Amino acid sequence: MGKWHVLLNDRLLDTFWVKDGQTVTIGRGEAADVSLDNVAISRQHATLTLREGAHFLTDLGSVNGTLVNGRRVKGTLAVTEADRIQIGKFFFELMPPQERVPSGSAFSDFEATLMLNARDQRGPRLKVAEGRATPKEFYLEKNKTVMLGKGANCHVQVPGWLVAKVQSYVWAKGGDHYLVHVAGWRRTTLNGRKVRGEQKLRKGDTIGIGATTLRFE
């Protein structure tokens, strides 16, 4: 099983796995397995396939192309942990074998372990103060980037016509957390003020996204 990191501005955004024999689609559309909200990315942009222990990247005729180590991919290319894939402004890195899930482990068991670890940390959290969001509370992990918005790939999904698929991020940096606005008809707010650049979060701060308010605790 291959473990992939998704990075934005050299910061870890998310992690996903590709099982042997599986093909994962990357794109802007909600139908993609890995959905990225960026206009430079085609709805069906590229795929990653794991076959007999080897990873293969295929560009699906995307408008802006897929890059590996700075060079545009044509067709299908074998990739390893030594390669860096770029799609739009996002980068993909395959983790070394020692950081992947052991081949004898059940994927469902691994997912359950992750969920238990996240619950046991009991660190800072985002909790719904007003409006709606799923889940109603979300514990923040160290060195993890949390996506907020109405997109299916967001860690905290916030409904609303004026809410973007990815409205904002919460970065983890140096033991602190920072809020960054990304998109949306209404700008994300912090304590009632529009977010500009990176803004450090402090306990009791409120984040406004559409009609929903989240409290940082």
C-alpha positions as a Markdown table, in Angstrom:
| # | Residue | x | y | z |
|---|---|---|---|---|
| 1 | Met | 0.0 | 0.0 | 0.0 |
| 2 | Gly | 1.4 | 3.4 | -1.0 |
| 3 | Lys | 1.2 | 6.4 | 1.3 |
| 4 | Trp | 1.1 | 9.8 | -0.4 |
| 5 | His | 1.4 | 13.3 | 1.0 |
| 6 | Val | -0.3 | 16.3 | -0.5 |
| 7 | Leu | 1.6 | 19.6 | 0.1 |
| 8 | Leu | 0.8 | 23.2 | -0.5 |
| 9 | Asn | 3.5 | 25.8 | 0.0 |
| 10 | Asp | 5.7 | 23.0 | 1.4 |
| 11 | Arg | 3.2 | 22.3 | 4.2 |
| 12 | Leu | 1.4 | 19.0 | 4.6 |
| 13 | Leu | -2.2 | 19.4 | 3.5 |
| 14 | Asp | -3.5 | 15.9 | 3.5 |
| 15 | Thr | -2.5 | 12.2 | 3.2 |
| 16 | Phe | -4.1 | 9.4 | 1.1 |
| 17 | Trp | -3.3 | 5.8 | 0.4 |
| 18 | Val | -3.3 | 3.7 | -2.8 |
| 19 | Lys | -3.9 | 0.0 | -2.4 |
| 20 | Asp | -2.3 | -2.6 | -4.7 |
| 21 | Gly | -4.3 | -2.9 | -7.9 |
| 22 | Gln | -6.1 | 0.4 | -7.2 |
| 23 | Thr | -6.3 | 3.5 | -9.4 |
| 24 | Val | -6.9 | 6.9 | -7.7 |
| 25 | Thr | -8.2 | 9.8 | -9.7 |
| 26 | Ile | -6.9 | 13.3 | -8.9 |
| 27 | Gly | -8.9 | 16.3 | -10.2 |
| 28 | Arg | -11.0 | 19.4 | -9.4 |
| 29 | Gly | -14.4 | 17.6 | -9.7 |
| 30 | Glu | -16.2 | 16.2 | -6.7 |
| 31 | Ala | -16.2 | 12.8 | -8.5 |
| 32 | Ala | -12.4 | 12.6 | -8.2 |
| 33 | Asp | -11.0 | 10.4 | -5.4 |
| 34 | Val | -8.6 | 13.2 | -4.5 |
| 35 | Ser | -10.5 | 16.5 | -5.1 |
| 36 | Leu | -8.5 | 19.8 | -5.2 |
| 37 | Asp | -10.2 | 23.1 | -5.4 |
| 38 | Asn | -8.0 | 25.0 | -7.9 |
| 39 | Val | -8.9 | 26.4 | -11.3 |
| 40 | Ala | -5.6 | 25.3 | -12.8 |
| 41 | Ile | -6.6 | 21.7 | -12.2 |
| 42 | Ser | -8.9 | 19.8 | -14.7 |
| 43 | Arg | -11.9 | 17.9 | -13.4 |
| 44 | Gln | -10.3 | 14.6 | -14.2 |
| 45 | His | -6.6 | 15.6 | -14.2 |
| 46 | Ala | -4.4 | 12.6 | -13.5 |
| 47 | Thr | -4.4 | 9.1 | -11.9 |
| 48 | Leu | -2.1 | 7.2 | -9.6 |
| 49 | Thr | -2.0 | 3.4 | -9.9 |
| 50 | Leu | -0.3 | 0.9 | -7.7 |
| 51 | Arg | 0.5 | -2.3 | -9.6 |
| 52 | Glu | 2.7 | -5.1 | -8.2 |
| 53 | Gly | 4.5 | -2.7 | -5.9 |
| 54 | Ala | 5.2 | 0.0 | -8.5 |
| 55 | His | 3.4 | 3.4 | -8.8 |
| 56 | Phe | 2.4 | 4.7 | -12.1 |
| 57 | Leu | 1.2 | 8.3 | -12.8 |
| 58 | Thr | -1.0 | 9.1 | -15.9 |
| 59 | Asp | -2.0 | 12.5 | -17.1 |
| 60 | Leu | -5.5 | 12.4 | -18.4 |
| 61 | Gly | -5.0 | 15.1 | -21.1 |
| 62 | Ser | -5.2 | 17.9 | -18.6 |
| 63 | Val | -5.2 | 21.5 | -19.8 |
| 64 | Asn | -2.3 | 22.7 | -17.7 |
| 65 | Gly | -0.4 | 19.4 | -17.5 |
| 66 | Thr | 1.2 | 17.3 | -14.8 |
| 67 | Leu | 4.8 | 17.8 | -13.8 |
| 68 | Val | 7.3 | 15.3 | -12.3 |
| 69 | Asn | 10.5 | 16.9 | -11.1 |
| 70 | Gly | 9.6 | 20.0 | -13.1 |
| 71 | Arg | 9.0 | 18.2 | -16.4 |
| 72 | Arg | 5.7 | 17.7 | -18.0 |
| 73 | Val | 4.3 | 14.1 | -18.2 |
| 74 | Lys | 3.1 | 12.6 | -21.4 |
| 75 | Gly | 1.0 | 9.5 | -21.0 |
| 76 | Thr | 2.0 | 7.1 | -18.2 |
| 77 | Leu | 5.2 | 7.3 | -16.1 |
| 78 | Ala | 6.5 | 5.1 | -13.3 |
| 79 | Val | 7.2 | 7.2 | -10.1 |
| 80 | Thr | 9.1 | 6.5 | -6.9 |
| 81 | Glu | 9.7 | 8.3 | -3.5 |
| 82 | Ala | 12.6 | 10.1 | -5.3 |
| 83 | Asp | 10.1 | 12.0 | -7.5 |
| 84 | Arg | 7.9 | 15.0 | -6.8 |
| 85 | Ile | 4.7 | 15.4 | -8.7 |
| 86 | Gln | 3.1 | 18.8 | -9.2 |
| 87 | Ile | -0.5 | 19.4 | -10.2 |
| 88 | Gly | -1.5 | 23.1 | -10.2 |
| 89 | Lys | 0.0 | 24.5 | -7.0 |
| 90 | Phe | -0.1 | 21.2 | -5.2 |
| 91 | Phe | 2.7 | 18.8 | -4.8 |
| 92 | Phe | 2.5 | 15.0 | -4.2 |
| 93 | Glu | 5.2 | 12.9 | -2.5 |
| 94 | Leu | 5.3 | 9.1 | -2.1 |
| 95 | Met | 6.5 | 8.2 | 1.4 |
| 96 | Pro | 9.5 | 5.8 | 1.8 |
| 97 | Pro | 8.6 | 2.1 | 2.4 |
| 98 | Gln | 9.3 | 2.3 | 6.2 |
| 99 | Glu | 6.6 | 5.0 | 6.5 |
| 100 | Arg | 3.9 | 3.1 | 4.6 |
| 101 | Val | 1.3 | 0.7 | 6.0 |
| 102 | Pro | 2.6 | -2.9 | 6.4 |
| 103 | Ser | 1.4 | -5.1 | 3.6 |
| 104 | Gly | -0.2 | -7.5 | 6.0 |
| 105 | Ser | -2.3 | -4.9 | 7.8 |
| 106 | Ala | -6.0 | -4.4 | 7.0 |
| 107 | Phe | -6.8 | -0.9 | 5.7 |
| 108 | Ser | -9.9 | -0.7 | 7.9 |
| 109 | Asp | -7.8 | -1.5 | 11.0 |
| 110 | Phe | -5.3 | 1.2 | 10.0 |
| 111 | Glu | -8.0 | 3.8 | 9.6 |
| 112 | Ala | -9.4 | 2.9 | 13.0 |
| 113 | Thr | -6.0 | 3.3 | 14.6 |
| 114 | Leu | -5.7 | 6.8 | 13.0 |
| 115 | Met | -9.1 | 7.7 | 14.4 |
| 116 | Leu | -8.2 | 6.5 | 17.9 |
| 117 | Asn | -4.9 | 8.4 | 17.9 |
| 118 | Ala | -6.7 | 11.6 | 16.9 |
| 119 | Arg | -9.2 | 11.2 | 19.7 |
| 120 | Asp | -6.6 | 10.4 | 22.3 |
| 121 | Gln | -4.5 | 13.6 | 21.5 |
| 122 | Arg | -7.3 | 15.9 | 22.8 |
| 123 | Gly | -5.4 | 18.9 | 21.7 |
| 124 | Pro | -6.9 | 22.2 | 20.4 |
| 125 | Arg | -10.2 | 21.8 | 18.6 |
| 126 | Leu | -12.7 | 23.6 | 16.5 |
| 127 | Lys | -16.2 | 23.5 | 17.8 |
| 128 | Val | -19.5 | 24.7 | 16.3 |
| 129 | Ala | -20.7 | 27.8 | 18.2 |
| 130 | Glu | -23.5 | 28.8 | 15.8 |
| 131 | Gly | -24.9 | 27.4 | 12.6 |
| 132 | Arg | -24.0 | 24.0 | 11.1 |
| 133 | Ala | -20.9 | 22.0 | 10.3 |
| 134 | Thr | -19.8 | 18.4 | 10.1 |
| 135 | Pro | -18.4 | 17.2 | 12.4 |
| 136 | Lys | -19.6 | 19.5 | 15.2 |
| 137 | Glu | -16.1 | 19.4 | 16.8 |
| 138 | Phe | -12.8 | 18.6 | 15.3 |
| 139 | Tyr | -9.5 | 18.0 | 17.1 |
| 140 | Leu | -6.5 | 19.6 | 15.5 |
| 141 | Glu | -3.3 | 17.4 | 15.1 |
| 142 | Lys | 0.2 | 18.6 | 15.2 |
| 143 | Asn | 1.7 | 19.4 | 11.8 |
| 144 | Lys | -1.6 | 18.9 | 10.1 |
| 145 | Thr | -3.4 | 21.3 | 7.8 |
| 146 | Val | -7.1 | 21.3 | 8.2 |
| 147 | Met | -9.4 | 22.4 | 5.3 |
| 148 | Leu | -12.7 | 24.2 | 6.0 |
| 149 | Gly | -15.4 | 24.5 | 3.4 |
| 150 | Lys | -18.3 | 22.8 | 1.8 |
| 151 | Gly | -16.2 | 20.4 | -0.4 |
| 152 | Ala | -16.5 | 16.7 | 0.2 |
| 153 | Asn | -12.7 | 16.5 | 0.9 |
| 154 | Cys | -12.8 | 19.1 | 3.7 |
| 155 | His | -12.0 | 18.0 | 7.2 |
| 156 | Val | -14.8 | 20.3 | 8.5 |
| 157 | Gln | -17.6 | 20.7 | 6.1 |
| 158 | Val | -19.6 | 23.9 | 6.3 |
| 159 | Pro | -22.8 | 24.3 | 4.2 |
| 160 | Gly | -23.9 | 27.4 | 2.5 |
| 161 | Trp | -24.4 | 28.9 | -1.0 |
| 162 | Leu | -21.7 | 31.5 | -0.4 |
| 163 | Val | -19.2 | 29.1 | 1.1 |
| 164 | Ala | -16.4 | 27.9 | -1.2 |
| 165 | Lys | -15.4 | 24.2 | -1.6 |
| 166 | Val | -12.3 | 25.1 | 0.3 |
| 167 | Gln | -13.0 | 28.3 | 2.1 |
| 168 | Ser | -10.0 | 28.5 | 4.4 |
| 169 | Tyr | -7.2 | 26.5 | 6.1 |
| 170 | Val | -5.9 | 26.1 | 9.6 |
| 171 | Trp | -2.1 | 25.6 | 9.5 |
| 172 | Ala | -0.1 | 24.1 | 12.3 |
| 173 | Lys | 3.2 | 25.8 | 12.7 |
| 174 | Gly | 5.7 | 25.9 | 15.6 |
| 175 | Gly | 3.2 | 24.6 | 18.1 |
| 176 | Asp | 0.6 | 27.3 | 17.1 |
| 177 | His | -2.3 | 27.3 | 14.7 |
| 178 | Tyr | -2.9 | 29.9 | 12.0 |
| 179 | Leu | -6.0 | 30.7 | 10.0 |
| 180 | Val | -5.7 | 31.5 | 6.2 |
| 181 | His | -8.6 | 32.5 | 3.9 |
| 182 | Val | -8.6 | 30.9 | 0.5 |
| 183 | Ala | -11.8 | 31.6 | -1.4 |
| 184 | Gly | -15.5 | 32.3 | -1.1 |
| 185 | Trp | -18.0 | 35.1 | -1.9 |
| 186 | Arg | -17.9 | 36.1 | 1.8 |
| 187 | Arg | -14.4 | 36.3 | 3.3 |
| 188 | Thr | -13.7 | 34.2 | 6.3 |
| 189 | Thr | -13.7 | 36.2 | 9.5 |
| 190 | Leu | -11.8 | 36.0 | 12.8 |
| 191 | Asn | -13.6 | 37.5 | 15.8 |
| 192 | Gly | -15.8 | 39.3 | 13.3 |
| 193 | Arg | -13.0 | 40.8 | 11.2 |
| 194 | Lys | -12.1 | 39.7 | 7.7 |
| 195 | Val | -9.0 | 37.5 | 7.6 |
| 196 | Arg | -6.0 | 38.9 | 5.8 |
| 197 | Gly | -2.9 | 36.7 | 5.4 |
| 198 | Glu | -2.0 | 34.3 | 8.2 |
| 199 | Gln | -3.6 | 35.1 | 11.5 |
| 200 | Lys | -2.7 | 33.3 | 14.7 |
| 201 | Leu | -5.5 | 31.6 | 16.6 |
| 202 | Arg | -5.9 | 31.9 | 20.3 |
| 203 | Lys | -8.2 | 30.1 | 22.6 |
| 204 | Gly | -11.7 | 31.5 | 22.5 |
| 205 | Asp | -11.3 | 33.0 | 19.0 |
| 206 | Thr | -14.3 | 32.6 | 16.7 |
| 207 | Ile | -14.1 | 31.8 | 13.0 |
| 208 | Gly | -16.9 | 32.9 | 10.7 |
| 209 | Ile | -17.7 | 31.0 | 7.5 |
| 210 | Gly | -21.0 | 31.9 | 5.9 |
| 211 | Ala | -23.8 | 31.5 | 8.5 |
| 212 | Thr | -21.6 | 29.2 | 10.7 |
| 213 | Thr | -19.3 | 30.2 | 13.6 |
| 214 | Leu | -16.6 | 27.9 | 14.9 |
| 215 | Arg | -14.8 | 28.4 | 18.2 |
| 216 | Phe | -11.1 | 27.6 | 18.6 |
| 217 | Glu | -10.7 | 25.9 | 22.0 |
